[in-house]
């Protein structure tokens, strides 16, 4: 049975940064369905958020 709390070491993040925080926000039903259709929805969201943050820093 999988650990319901998850295991941060399984994610593709930098080894020095643990995934300890959670972020919740509302999206449309269509957005949720598209994200859920991705191979790895949590990693997809992390990458998308990081990309947006990086772009914002660059401006």
C-alpha positions in Angstrom: 0.0 0.0 0.0 1.5 3.4 -1.0 2.3 6.0 1.7 -0.5 8.6 1.6 1.9 11.3 2.5 4.1 10.6 -0.5 7.9 10.5 -0.7 9.5 13.7 -2.0 12.6 11.8 -3.1 10.6 10.3 -6.0 10.1 13.7 -7.6 12.5 15.1 -10.2 13.5 18.2 -8.2 16.9 19.4 -7.1 18.3 17.1 -4.4 18.9 20.1 -2.1 15.2 21.2 -2.2 12.6 19.1 -0.5 9.0 19.3 -1.6 7.4 20.1 1.7 4.9 22.8 0.9 1.4 22.5 -0.7 -0.3 25.0 -3.0 -4.0 25.0 -3.7 -5.9 27.1 -6.3 -9.0 27.0 -8.3 -9.1 26.2 -12.1 -11.8 25.5 -14.6 -13.1 22.0 -15.2 -11.4 22.0 -18.6 -8.0 23.0 -17.2 -8.2 20.3 -14.5 -9.1 17.7 -17.1 -6.1 18.7 -19.3 -3.7 18.7 -16.4 -5.0 15.3 -15.2 -4.4 13.9 -18.8 -0.7 14.6 -18.5 1.7 11.7 -17.8 2.8 13.2 -14.5 0.3 15.9 -13.5 2.1 17.1 -10.3 5.5 17.5 -12.1 3.7 19.2 -15.1 2.3 21.8 -12.7 5.6 22.3 -10.9 7.4 22.8 -14.3 4.7 25.2 -15.5 4.8 27.3 -12.4 8.6 27.4 -12.4 8.7 28.4 -16.1 6.3 31.3 -15.4 8.3 32.4 -12.4 11.5 32.3 -14.4 9.9 34.3 -17.2 8.7 36.9 -14.8 12.2 37.3 -13.3 13.6 37.8 -16.8 11.4 40.8 -17.5 
